[in-house]
């Protein structure tokens, strides 16, 4: 049986999710996700963040003339975070996100390396 995640793991997930939401909303470049990722996984994590930011931008574009969608876009917001720590030093999270009328999900894994939590996986669904 897997116990709840440690306080350190919860804080690391909170910080990483906050950074991801800033990327999705266009407040930060996706490259900022690299510094919170393992070097071997950094390119893929940043790529997933960039792809998500592009999807959000596309959703906000007007589809036809007179569409007011772009006038005041809804920011991406976190609805819920579920996490587990399958082993000490690894935490996985499923995050429900919303923007406007669209709900989507983000899955991620962070691992503890040299006293720092680093992303190894990020998927936006």
HUHUNOR-V439728 format. One record per run of one state. SS is the DSSP state (A for helix, B for strand, O for the rest). FROM is the first residue (numbers start at 1). TO is the last residue. If there is no record, write none. Layout:
# HUHUNOR-V439728
ss=SS from=FROM to=TO
ss=SS from=FROM to=TO
This chain:
# HUHUNOR-V439728
ss=O from=1 to=6
ss=A from=7 to=24
ss=O from=25 to=29
ss=A from=30 to=36
ss=B from=37 to=37
ss=O from=38 to=41
ss=A from=42 to=60
ss=O from=61 to=76
ss=B from=77 to=87
ss=O from=88 to=89
ss=B from=90 to=99
ss=O from=100 to=101
ss=B from=102 to=113
ss=O from=114 to=115
ss=B from=116 to=124
ss=O from=125 to=125
